[in-house]
Every structure is written in C-alpha cells, then in structure tokens.
Amino acid sequence: MRRRVWPGHPYPLGATWDGKGVNFALFSAHAEQVELCLFDPRGQREQERILLTEYTDEVWHCYLPDIRPGQLYGYRVYGPWDPLRGHRFNHHKLLLDPYAKALTGEFKWHDAVFGYRPNSSRADLSFDRRDSARYMPKGRVVDTAFTWADDKRPGHPWPSSVIYEAHVKGLTMNHPGVPAELRGTFLGLSQPAVLDHLVSLGVTAIELLPVHAMIDERPLVDRGLRNYWGYNSIGFFAPDQRYRQDSAHREFKSMVQRLHEAGIEVILDVVYNHTAEGNHLGPSLSFKGIDNASYYRLVPGDERYYDNYSGCGNTLNLRHPRVLQMVMDSLRYWVEEMHVDGFRFDLAPALARERDSFDPGSGFFDAVRQDPVLSKVKLIAEPWDLGSDGYRLGGFPPGWAEWNGRYRDTLRRFWRGEGGLIGDLASRFTGSSDMFHWGGRRPWASINFVTAHDGFTLRDLVTYNQKHNEANGEENRDGERENHSWNCGTEGPTKDPKILALRARQQRNLLASLLLSQGVPMLLAGDEIGNSQRGNNNAYCQDNQIGWINWQDADEDLLAFTRRLLKLRHRHPVFRRPRFFEGRRVERLGLKDITWVTPEGREMQHQDWLMPFARSLGFILGGEACEFDSETGVETIDDSFLVLLNAYHETIDYRLPPAELGRAWELVLDTRHADGLGEGGLFQAGTIFPLGPRSLVLLVRRGGVEGHPIPRGKGGATS
C-alpha cells in the first residue's frame, strides 16, 4: 500500500502533529533535493524514504495523514559538496531535524558520521559515501498535549530573586531523599526531598545547566569520559535523553509543574552560540548537512572554515533570518510549551555580532525586545565570548541581567586579603552602578556570584591555591589558572583545627557578602553544604562523584547559616532595593540611604578611599530613608543596618556611629561563629566594637532619633 503524501505547509517548521496527521517542514536555501526518512520503532531499520517535492520560501515540506506521534524520522539532503564555497551536502548522512522535539536512540561515534573521509589525504575536502543512519539518534514525532492543570508561574520580581545554579544529575545522584531509579533525572529533581531543600533554603529560582539534546565529544569518549555539563547542543527543542526515565518531554514538564507548585522558577542555561558539529573537521549531524552556508558563520573569502567566537569550532549565524527564527522559535517553545521562566545565555556576545564586533542593537536583541512572550521572562547574559572584543560586562540592553564576573573576582580578592580594593568592593556591594546605571537599568541587572559551575566550589575556593584537574585527562592544562583563591595555609584537605576553622569562616564571609549585596545573588548548588570537587575547577567531563554533590557529608552548620542569611534577606527590603543608592539624605532623620563610615566612626571622605593598604570597609544601609517601590507600589521602610567587613588578619576597632544615627546597635550576624551570631548583644552608639580578623558583622540600629521611632522590618531584624 502506497503511503499518502499531501503537500502540507512550510510553517511551522519541524514535525507537527495536529491530531489527524503530521506536517514536516525543513528549511534549506541551498539544497537541491530533500528526502524524509521514516524508521521502525527501534530506529534500526529505515522503512521508507519520501521525496519532498514541495518547496516554498526555501522550506521543503509535506503532510503525512497516516503518521502518528512516536514515529521516528530523519532527513537526507542533496546538494553540492563544495567545502571551499561553504557547502557540505552529503545525502549518505542521516541528519537530525533542527526542530525535533524529541530524540530517540544513542549517538555512536564512527567515521561514517563525517561528511568527508577522515583518513583521506585531502581531509575534509574528500567525500564519504558510508551511510551514517545506524550511528545516529532519530527524531521522534511528539504529541505535546499535557495536563498543566492550574500551573502558575511564580513570577518573582527581580529584586526578590535568589538563583540556585544546579545540574539535573549532579543535584540528585547522591541525594538520599531521591529514589534510586529517579536519581539523575528530571523527575528526581522534582522529588519532595529536593523541593523541600530548595524551599527551606530560600531560593526563588533554579538555573539548570544545559538540558537541550547534546552529544559527547569524541576525545572525551575515547578517554572514557563524557560532556557532563552539556554545553554541546545538537537540538534546541528536545530535552536531552540522559535525564529521562521514560519520556524526557513529559517528565520535563512534570518537573516544571512541581517546581512551580513549590514557588520556584525554572531558568535554563541555553547554548545558541555554537553546535556540537564543531569546525571543518567535525561530523555532519544536522545543520552542517542541511545548509552549512546558512546556519554557520563562515570565514569571508575562505568559506571552508568557520568563525569561532565560541572556542568550540563554530558559531551559529544569527545574522541569517531563518537561523534567528530558529532561536526565537526555540525560546518561545520552552516558554509557551514547556513553561520555563527565563534563560541564561551562554557566551551571549556571540549572538549579537552583526559583522565582527558586538552590537547592542543587533537583530537578536531587537527580536527579543519586541517579542510579546520573551520580553516578559527573565533574560540573563553571560557577557563574554572568545572574540577580541568579547568582554561586554555592563553593555547589554535594558531588560537584561548579566553575570557579574567582576563582582566574583573583587569579592574573592578582598577576602583573601588583598589591599586597595575597598572602592571597587563598595561598587560591587551596592549593585555595580558604575556598570549598570544607564538606560533605566536597575540593581537587578547585576547577577552577583562568588562561585559557579565553571571554577572552584566555595569550599574548594578556601582549600586550594592551585587547580587539580588531572582527572580530566588533559595533564592539568585545562581550567582557569588564576582563581583568586586562598587555601588558608595548607593545600588541600587537612586535619589542622585552626585551618579548618579559618576555612569555615571564609566560606561564611563570602556567603554573607553575597547575600547582603544589592543585585541578584546566585548560589552554586552544594555550596550551602560545603560540597567539594577535590580541587577540580573545570569538572565539565566529570559525570561521577567529582561532579555530583556529596549530600552525605553535608556541613549542617553552613547550611543553617545560609538559610539564616536568606531569611534575613527576604525579610528586609533594604538588602534588595529596586533602585541604586543616591547618597540622598532624609533631613528629618539625619540619615542617608547609604553612609560609608571609617573605623573612627566618621563618614568617609575622598582621601579615605585611596588608602592602598585598606582591608576593611563599613557602611550604614539607611532603611528608614524610605523610597517608593515601583514594583509593589508602596513605600518601603525598613530597619537601618551597619555592615562591617574586615579582611585583615588582625582585629580592627570600629567606633560605632554616633547618637544622631541611633542610640544603640544590636548584633545580628557575626561570621566568627558557626551559627553566625554567637552571644549577640546590644552595643551603645559611640563605643568601640572590636571587629575580629577576617570577619563580617551586621548590626541593626536600635533606639532611633527622638520623635522618630524606628519602624521595624517585616518580622523584625533578627531571623
């Protein structure tokens, strides 16, 4: 019986089930012929090839009324094999649909997946006739129906957000509260024990390392490793199979639904700057064989080679309208169909290069800004790529937040004891207005972090001076060399109680600084329990006990300390202001929104900022200097807090600010103590407070100015 083939439509792209049949549509501007290949349910036997005779607006399409969800498929695309002109068509290679919403089957490295003959004398200019189908995963037609019930996006305002960066597998593989069969999966991440931890911690959003369909690089596979982090995408619509128990598509949705029920937003780390096909010597898996000259940025005048702003061999060509459309369609799909709440864009400047340089007015930014769906979700840029002008921190358009790498480096350097940083530290603590205060941007544009997936964990930051990446099999050459870390006197694990106590205090110092800073804090999953990666600062290929969080040896004191800090942050709006500080004085209170103070108890002057040996900083957050919060529409009045930081190895005596700023100060936080408080206490204004070595303290103003009693923050100052 001959299969019925109808013309179908050029839109939407991909394989779309409409309840009666499936429409297939594939963009290729330079192809000469396209075949749709249908496979048996196991994906091992090619059952039928259907020639797509309809070609509309550079889209090849057909409609198959007899096809149902679950059908496996791929494409063979005919055209010129002319690498010197940027064309790499080879119909012997089965290709993945760029719009495939699910993949089935394992990718297997074999020379047949290359368009050329890898062992030939002419390298990538040769032509390979071996069929790659048996080594390739297959696209699977998906029925996207799902019972979302009354799923609601938590919709946390940016100033109130706290981000928790995590890996689906790393978060759950060792978690004692996750059933063994669900560990490492989307369903495992949404188990009650994990949700309870996130809620009790106080985070509002989980930012997941890439979950798009990906493949492991051949050198890693040859070394018995894999791309654990997942920054090697091959499909921008399909959840990766490695995180599923049965159906990755349905299980991802279930995970999002449960996280939303717990009040937690889902942010995806997405990789649209490059694909897993690599450079001119890489395999032909999808885009390269469908229309290489359209999908990738090629070197002008030498189209055999690729522009490589990603450092991974290629760069997607978002200057092409169809490639830009694919990225926009992908983003909208994850928001509208999968209900995610935002995105963190890996190597974001690569998406905004019109010619060669970064362009804040690029087509990508314009498309996102005017989009009625995407303009309303959380957008976070990693503001650097590998181009010559690739470090663009502070240069992204209004509406975007950015990973603040300068915040990370300044905090690390200060707490390891470097002098002359207090001016920079003050800017980082107050939302980095020197970089973000333009175009109506707010403090939330700064995503503050001390650690992230790329680099040392918090515990390793205070345990190692040097990276220890030998397990990666690259002779410790990989990973960042300068980590601004300090091992507190001994490299690696030790039983010395003094060193262990100092390391614990340094972790508390860094966490307290992060969670008391203006802007949006981001925690690395596991830092709250003292997780270690054994000194590996580039665990991208460690899908094992190095990369997975060690829940069994959790530091319960550190966890309690982190929870206490986040509770304090959520209770007091003075730590999450919607606007930058202005130094504005409220005359009736004799108080500014922020006042910088010296150890002598006076307000800092210009010359005080210039001391190269300075390793301490003090400031008053004037919570009573109320402001109008445009996000809530109410006046925000809070307690006033005194923050004192000392990165010096000796005690520094601070004279507490005088009576006109409050009659007494109550100790709220002291990082010298495991519980963050110790004995606490009330200290009279004008008296000396001994600020211990390498410590941070937080005090709240008590007593008030005569005639102006102090309004308390929500629930009071102490947690």
C-alpha positions in Angstrom: 0.0 0.0 0.0 1.4 3.3 -1.1 1.6 5.9 1.7 -0.5 9.0 1.2 1.6 12.2 0.8 0.0 15.6 0.8 1.6 18.9 0.0 1.5 20.2 3.6 2.7 23.7 4.6 6.0 25.5 5.1 5.1 26.5 8.6 5.5 25.6 11.4 9.0 24.2 10.8 9.7 20.7 12.3 7.3 17.7 12.6 3.9 18.9 13.9 1.1 16.6 14.9 -2.3 18.3 14.5 -4.5 15.4 15.7 -5.0 14.0 12.3 -1.6 13.7 10.8 1.9 15.2 10.8 3.3 18.2 8.8 7.0 18.0 8.1 8.9 21.2 7.2 12.6 21.8 6.8 14.5 25.0 5.9 17.3 24.7 3.4 18.1 27.5 1.0 20.8 25.7 -1.0 19.6 22.1 -1.1 18.7 20.5 -4.4 16.6 17.7 -3.1 15.3 16.5 0.3 14.2 13.1 1.5 12.2 12.4 4.7 13.4 9.0 6.1 11.0 7.0 8.3 12.3 4.4 10.7 10.9 1.4 12.6 10.0 1.8 16.3 13.5 0.8 17.4 15.2 3.2 15.0 17.3 0.5 13.5 15.7 0.0 10.1 14.9 2.7 7.5 11.5 1.7 6.3 10.7 4.4 3.8 12.1 7.5 2.0 9.7 10.2 1.0 10.8 12.7 -1.6 9.7 16.2 -0.6 8.5 17.8 -3.8 7.0 20.9 -2.2 9.5 23.8 -1.9 8.1 27.1 -0.6 10.1 30.1 0.6 13.2 28.0 1.0 11.3 25.4 3.0 10.8 21.8 1.9 7.6 20.3 3.2 4.9 17.6 3.1 1.9 16.3 5.2 1.5 12.6 6.0 -2.0 11.9 7.2 -1.1 8.3 8.2 1.7 9.2 10.6 1.2 9.3 14.4 3.2 10.5 17.4 6.1 8.2 18.2 7.2 8.0 14.5 11.0 8.1 14.2 12.5 10.1 11.4 15.5 11.9 9.9 16.5 13.7 6.7 18.8 13.1 3.8 19.7 16.3 2.0 21.1 16.5 -1.5 23.2 19.4 -2.9 26.7 20.4 -3.8 29.7 19.0 -1.9 31.9 22.1 -2.2 33.6 22.9 1.1 35.6 25.7 -0.4 32.4 27.6 -1.1 30.8 26.6 2.3 28.6 23.7 1.0 28.8 20.3 2.7 25.8 18.4 1.4 26.1 14.6 1.6 22.9 12.6 1.2 24.7 9.5 2.7 24.4 11.1 6.1 21.2 10.9 8.1 20.5 14.3 9.6 18.6 15.4 12.6 15.7 17.8 12.2 16.8 21.1 13.8 13.2 21.4 15.2 12.9 17.9 16.5 11.1 18.0 19.8 12.4 14.6 21.0 15.3 12.3 20.0 15.4 8.5 20.4 18.5 6.3 20.2 22.1 6.7 21.2 24.7 8.6 19.1 27.7 6.5 18.4 31.0 7.8 17.2 32.1 6.3 13.9 33.9 7.6 10.9 30.7 7.3 8.9 29.2 10.3 10.7 31.6 12.6 8.9 30.8 14.0 5.5 34.4 13.5 4.4 36.7 10.6 4.8 38.7 11.3 8.0 41.7 9.2 6.9 42.0 10.6 3.4 44.9 12.7 2.2 42.7 15.6 1.3 41.0 15.6 4.7 37.7 17.5 4.8 37.7 18.1 1.0 37.1 14.4 0.3 33.6 12.9 0.1 32.4 9.9 2.1 29.7 7.6 0.9 29.2 5.5 4.0 25.6 5.6 5.5 25.6 7.1 9.0 22.0 6.1 9.9 22.9 3.2 12.3 25.1 5.6 14.4 22.6 8.4 14.7 19.7 9.1 17.1 16.4 9.7 15.3 13.9 12.5 15.7 10.6 11.4 17.2 7.2 12.9 16.5 5.7 14.3 19.7 2.2 14.8 20.9 2.7 17.9 23.0 -0.5 17.6 25.0 0.0 17.8 28.7 -2.4 18.4 31.7 -0.9 21.5 33.2 -4.0 21.9 35.5 -3.7 25.3 37.2 0.0 25.7 36.7 1.1 29.3 37.5 4.4 30.9 37.1 5.7 32.1 40.4 6.6 35.5 38.9 9.1 36.6 41.5 10.2 40.2 41.0 13.8 40.6 40.0 14.8 42.3 43.3 13.4 39.5 45.4 15.0 36.7 43.3 17.7 34.3 44.6 19.1 32.0 41.9 20.4 28.5 42.6 22.6 27.2 39.8 22.4 23.4 39.5 22.9 20.3 37.3 20.0 18.0 37.0 22.1 14.9 37.5 24.7 16.4 39.9 22.0 17.7 42.2 20.2 14.3 42.6 22.6 11.4 42.0 23.7 11.3 45.7 20.6 12.7 47.3 19.4 10.3 50.0 15.8 11.5 49.6 15.6 10.7 45.9 14.6 7.1 44.9 17.4 5.3 43.3 15.6 4.8 40.0 14.9 8.5 39.7 18.4 9.8 40.5 19.9 11.9 37.7 16.5 12.6 36.1 14.0 15.4 35.7 11.6 13.5 37.9 14.4 13.1 40.5 14.9 16.8 40.7 11.2 17.3 41.4 11.1 14.9 44.3 9.7 16.3 47.6 13.1 15.9 49.4 14.8 18.2 46.8 11.9 20.7 46.7 11.9 20.9 50.5 15.6 21.6 50.5 15.2 24.4 47.9 12.2 26.0 49.7 13.8 25.8 53.2 17.0 27.3 51.8 15.1 30.3 50.4 15.9 30.3 46.7 13.3 31.5 44.3 14.7 30.1 41.0 16.7 27.1 39.9 19.0 27.7 36.9 19.7 24.4 35.2 22.8 23.7 33.3 22.0 22.9 29.6 19.2 20.3 29.1 19.0 20.6 25.3 19.8 17.5 23.4 23.6 17.2 23.2 26.4 14.8 22.3 29.7 13.9 24.0 32.9 15.0 22.1 34.9 12.1 20.6 38.1 12.8 22.6 36.1 12.6 25.8 34.5 9.3 24.8 37.9 7.9 23.8 39.1 8.8 27.4 36.1 7.1 29.0 34.5 10.4 29.9 31.6 12.5 28.7 30.4 16.1 28.4 28.8 16.3 31.8 27.9 20.0 31.8 26.2 19.7 28.4 27.5 22.8 26.6 27.5 20.8 23.3 23.9 21.1 21.9 22.7 19.4 18.8 18.9 20.1 19.2 17.4 23.2 20.6 13.8 21.9 21.1 14.4 18.5 22.6 15.2 17.8 26.2 18.2 15.5 26.5 17.5 11.8 26.8 20.1 11.3 29.6 17.7 13.0 32.1 14.7 10.9 31.4 13.2 7.8 32.9 10.7 7.2 30.1 9.7 10.4 28.2 12.0 13.4 28.6 9.3 15.7 27.1 6.6 14.8 29.6 8.9 14.4 32.5 10.5 17.8 32.0 7.0 19.3 32.1 6.2 17.4 35.3 9.4 18.8 36.9 8.5 22.4 36.0 4.9 21.9 37.2 6.2 20.6 40.6 8.8 23.4 41.0 6.1 26.0 40.2 3.9 24.5 42.9 6.7 25.0 45.3 7.1 28.6 44.2 10.3 28.1 42.4 11.0 29.4 38.9 12.9 27.4 36.2 15.7 29.2 34.3 17.5 27.3 31.5 21.1 27.7 30.6 21.0 27.7 26.8 23.7 27.4 24.2 22.8 29.1 20.9 26.3 30.3 20.2 27.5 27.0 18.6 26.6 23.4 18.0 28.1 20.0 18.5 29.2 19.8 14.9 32.4 21.6 15.5 34.8 23.0 12.9 35.5 22.0 9.3 36.8 18.6 10.6 33.6 17.9 12.7 30.8 15.5 11.9 27.7 16.1 9.8 24.8 15.6 12.2 22.2 18.2 11.3 22.8 21.8 10.4 26.1 21.2 8.6 24.5 18.8 6.1 21.2 20.7 5.8 22.6 24.1 4.8 26.1 24.8 6.2 26.4 28.1 4.4 23.2 29.4 6.1 23.4 28.0 9.6 27.0 28.9 10.4 29.2 32.0 10.2 31.9 31.2 7.7 35.2 33.0 7.1 34.6 35.5 4.3 36.6 34.6 1.3 37.6 31.2 2.8 34.3 29.5 3.4 35.9 26.2 4.1 36.5 27.5 7.7 34.2 28.8 10.4 34.2 31.9 12.6 34.9 30.6 16.0 33.7 33.1 18.7 32.7 30.2 20.9 36.0 28.4 21.2 34.1 25.2 20.2 34.8 25.3 16.5 31.8 27.1 15.0 29.4 29.9 15.6 25.7 29.9 14.7 24.8 32.6 12.1 22.1 34.6 13.8 22.5 37.2 11.0 20.5 34.8 8.8 16.8 35.4 9.3 16.0 31.7 9.3 18.6 30.9 11.9 17.4 33.8 14.0 13.9 32.5 13.6 15.0 29.0 14.8 16.5 30.5 18.0 13.4 32.7 18.6 11.1 29.7 17.9 13.1 27.6 20.3 13.0 30.2 23.1 9.2 30.7 22.7 8.7 26.9 22.6 10.4 26.5 26.0 8.4 29.3 27.5 5.0 28.6 26.0 5.0 24.8 25.7 7.4 23.8 28.5 6.5 26.7 30.9 10.1 27.8 31.8 10.5 31.2 33.3 13.7 32.5 31.8 17.1 31.8 30.2 20.8 32.3 30.9 22.6 32.7 27.5 26.0 31.1 27.2 28.6 33.3 25.6 25.9 35.8 24.8 28.0 38.3 22.8 28.4 35.7 20.1 24.6 36.0 19.5 24.9 39.7 18.9 27.7 40.1 16.4 26.4 41.6 13.2 29.7 41.9 11.3 32.5 41.0 13.6 32.0 43.2 16.7 29.4 43.0 19.4 26.3 45.2 18.6 23.9 46.0 21.4 21.4 46.9 18.6 21.7 43.6 16.8 18.9 41.8 15.2 18.8 39.2 18.1 18.4 41.9 20.8 15.8 43.7 18.7 13.8 40.5 18.1 13.8 39.6 21.8 12.9 43.1 22.9 9.8 43.4 20.8 8.7 39.8 21.3 5.4 39.7 23.4 6.5 36.4 25.0 10.2 36.6 25.5 10.3 40.2 26.6 8.4 39.2 29.7 10.7 36.4 31.0 14.0 36.6 32.8 16.9 37.1 30.5 20.5 36.7 31.7 23.6 37.1 29.7 27.0 35.5 30.2 28.5 38.8 28.9 31.7 37.4 27.3 32.8 35.2 24.4 36.1 34.5 22.7 36.1 37.4 20.3 38.7 40.1 20.5 36.1 42.5 22.0 34.3 39.7 23.8 34.2 41.1 27.3 31.0 43.2 27.3 30.0 43.3 31.0 27.6 46.2 31.5 27.0 46.6 27.8 23.8 44.6 27.3 20.5 46.4 26.6 17.9 47.4 29.1 15.8 44.4 30.2 18.8 42.1 30.5 20.6 40.9 33.6 24.3 39.9 33.4 26.6 37.5 35.2 28.9 39.9 37.0 32.3 38.4 36.8 33.9 41.5 38.3 31.8 41.0 41.4 33.2 37.5 41.7 36.8 38.5 41.3 36.6 41.5 43.6 34.9 39.6 46.5 37.4 36.7 46.2 40.4 39.0 46.1 39.2 41.1 49.0 38.5 38.2 51.3 41.9 36.5 50.6 43.4 39.7 52.0 44.4 41.9 49.1 44.6 45.6 49.8 43.4 48.7 47.9 40.1 47.2 46.8 37.6 49.0 49.0 36.4 51.4 46.3 35.8 48.5 43.9 34.3 46.5 46.7 31.9 49.3 47.6 30.6 49.4 44.0 30.1 45.6 43.8 28.3 45.6 47.2 25.8 48.2 46.0 24.8 46.7 42.7 27.7 47.8 40.4 26.1 51.1 39.4 29.3 52.1 37.7 28.4 49.4 35.0 24.7 49.1 35.1 23.2 52.6 36.0 22.2 53.7 32.5 19.1 53.3 30.3 16.9 52.9 33.3 18.6 49.7 34.3 18.3 48.6 38.0 20.5 46.9 40.5 19.0 43.5 39.5 20.9 43.8 36.2 23.9 42.5 38.2 23.7 38.8 38.8 26.2 38.5 41.7 28.1 35.3 42.3 31.2 34.1 44.0 31.2 30.6 42.5 29.5 29.0 39.5 29.7 25.7 37.7 32.8 26.9 35.9 35.5 27.1 38.6 36.1 26.1 42.2 33.2 25.4 44.5 33.0 27.6 47.6 34.7 25.0 49.8 37.5 24.5 47.2 38.0 28.2 46.9 39.2 28.3 50.5 41.0 24.9 50.3 43.2 25.1 47.2 45.6 27.7 45.7 46.0 25.6 42.5 43.6 23.7 40.3 43.8 20.0 40.4 42.2 18.8 37.1 44.3 15.6 36.5 41.1 13.5 36.3 40.1 15.4 33.1 43.0 13.6 31.3 44.5 16.9 29.9 47.6 16.9 32.2 46.1 19.7 34.3 46.4 22.2 31.4 42.6 22.9 31.2 40.7 25.2 33.5 41.4 28.8 34.7 44.8 29.3 36.3 44.0 32.4 38.3 41.2 31.6 40.7 41.8 34.3 43.3 41.6 31.6 45.8 43.4 31.0 49.1 44.0 27.7 50.9 44.3 29.3 54.3 47.8 27.9 54.8 47.7 24.3 53.5 46.9 23.0 50.1 44.0 20.5 50.1 42.4 18.5 52.9 43.8 18.9 56.4 43.0 17.9 60.0 44.5 21.1 61.4 41.6 22.6 63.5 42.9 26.2 63.1 43.0 26.0 59.3 39.6 24.2 59.2 38.1 26.9 61.4 39.5 29.7 59.2 38.2 28.0 56.0 34.8 27.7 57.6 34.8 31.4 58.5 36.0 32.4 55.0 33.0 30.5 53.5 30.7 32.3 55.8 32.4 35.7 54.9 31.8 35.0 51.2 28.3 33.8 51.6 27.3 36.7 53.8 28.8 39.2 51.4 26.9 37.7 48.5 23.6 37.6 50.2 23.8 41.1 51.7 24.8 42.7 48.4 22.4 44.7 46.2 21.6 42.9 43.0 20.5 39.3 42.4 22.5 36.7 44.3 23.3 33.3 42.6 24.4 30.3 44.7 26.2 27.3 43.2 24.3 24.2 44.2 26.1 22.4 47.0 28.0 25.5 48.3 25.4 25.7 51.1 26.6 22.3 52.4 30.3 22.7 51.8 30.5 20.5 48.6 33.9 19.9 47.2 35.1 18.8 43.7 38.6 17.9 45.1 40.2 21.0 43.6 38.9 20.4 40.1 38.0 23.8 38.7 36.8 22.5 35.3 34.7 19.5 36.1 32.9 19.6 32.7 33.6 16.0 32.0 33.3 14.5 35.5 30.0 12.7 35.4 30.9 10.9 38.6 31.5 11.6 42.3 33.7 14.6 41.5 30.9 16.4 39.7 28.0 15.1 41.8 27.0 16.9 45.0 28.1 15.0 48.1 25.0 15.1 50.3 26.3 12.5 52.8 29.0 14.8 54.2 26.9 17.9 54.3 28.1 20.8 56.6 24.9 21.3 58.6 26.3 24.4 60.3 27.0 26.1 57.0 23.5 25.1 55.7 21.8 26.6 58.8 24.0 29.8 58.3 22.9 30.1 54.6 19.3 29.6 55.5 19.5 32.3 58.1 21.1 34.7 55.7 18.5 34.2 53.1 15.7 34.6 55.6 17.2 37.9 56.6 17.5 39.0 53.0 13.9 38.1 52.2 12.6 39.9 55.4 14.4 43.1 54.8 13.9 45.1 51.6 17.0 47.2 52.4 19.1 44.4 51.1 17.3 44.1 47.8 16.5 47.7 46.7 14.8 48.3 43.4 16.9 51.4 42.8 20.5 52.3 43.0 21.7 54.3 46.1 21.9 58.1 45.6 23.5 59.2 48.8 20.2 61.0 49.4 19.8 62.4 53.0 16.4 62.4 54.8 16.8 65.6 56.8 14.2 64.7 59.5 16.2 61.6 60.3 19.7 62.9 59.6 20.3 59.8 57.6 21.3 58.9 54.0 20.1 55.9 52.1 23.8 54.8 52.4 26.6 56.2 54.5 30.2 54.9 54.3 32.0 55.0 57.7 35.6 54.8 58.8 36.9 52.8 61.8 36.9 56.2 63.6 33.1 56.3 63.2 33.0 59.3 60.9 31.7 59.5 57.3 34.3 58.6 54.7 35.9 61.3 52.7 37.6 61.2 49.3 41.1 60.5 50.7 39.8 57.6 52.8 39.0 55.7 49.6 42.6 56.0 48.3 44.4 54.0 51.0 46.3 51.2 49.2 46.6 49.1 52.4 42.9 49.3 53.4 41.4 45.9 54.0 38.2 46.9 55.8 35.0 48.6 54.9 32.0 49.9 56.9 28.6 51.3 55.7 25.1 52.0 57.0 22.1 51.0 55.0 19.5 53.6 55.8 16.3 51.6 55.8 14.4 54.5 57.2 15.3 56.6 54.3 12.3 55.1 52.6 11.7 55.0 48.9 8.8 54.3 46.5 9.0 50.8 45.2 7.6 50.8 41.7 7.2 47.0 41.6 4.9 46.9 44.6 3.5 50.4 44.5 4.2 51.1 48.2 6.7 52.9 50.3 9.4 50.6 51.6 10.5 51.4 55.2 12.9 49.2 56.9 15.4 49.0 59.8 18.8 50.6 59.3 21.8 48.2 59.3 25.5 48.7 59.9 27.7 46.3 57.8 31.4 46.0 58.8 33.9 43.9 56.8 37.5 43.1 57.9 39.7 41.0 55.6 42.8 41.8 57.7 44.5 39.2 59.8 44.2 41.3 63.0 41.2 42.8 64.8 40.2 46.4 63.8 38.4 48.6 66.3 35.4 50.3 64.9 33.7 53.2 66.7 30.0 52.6 66.3 28.3 55.6 64.5 27.2 58.3 66.9 23.9 59.0 68.7 22.3 61.1 66.0 22.2 57.9 63.9 20.8 55.8 66.7 21.3 55.2 70.4 22.4 51.6 70.1 23.3 48.8 67.7 22.2 45.2 68.1 24.4 42.4 66.7 22.5 40.4 64.1 25.3 38.5 62.4 28.9 37.7 63.1 30.8 35.3 60.8 33.3 34.4 63.5 30.7 32.0 64.9 29.4 28.9 63.2 25.8 29.9 63.9 26.5 33.4 62.6 25.7 35.1 65.9 27.5 33.9 69.0 26.3 35.7 72.1 24.8 38.6 70.2 24.3 41.7 72.2 23.4 45.4 72.3 26.2 48.0 71.8 25.9 51.7 72.6 26.5 54.2 69.8 29.9 55.9 70.0 31.6 52.9 71.7 34.3 50.7 70.3 33.4 47.5 68.6 36.3 45.1 68.1 35.8 43.7 64.5 37.6 40.4 64.6 40.1 39.3 62.0 38.7 38.1 58.7 35.1 38.5 59.6 31.9 40.3 58.7 29.4 41.6 61.2 25.9 43.0 60.7 24.2 45.3 63.3 20.8 46.8 63.4 20.1 50.3 64.7 18.0 50.5 67.9 16.6 53.4 69.8 16.0 55.9 67.0 16.1 59.6 66.8 14.0 61.5 69.3 10.5 62.0 67.8 11.1 59.4 65.1 10.8 55.9 66.4 12.2 53.3 64.1 9.7 51.2 62.1 10.7 47.5 62.2 11.3 45.4 59.1 9.0 42.5 58.3 9.2 40.2 61.3 11.9 42.3 62.9 15.6 42.5 62.2 16.8 39.2 63.6 16.0 35.9 61.9 
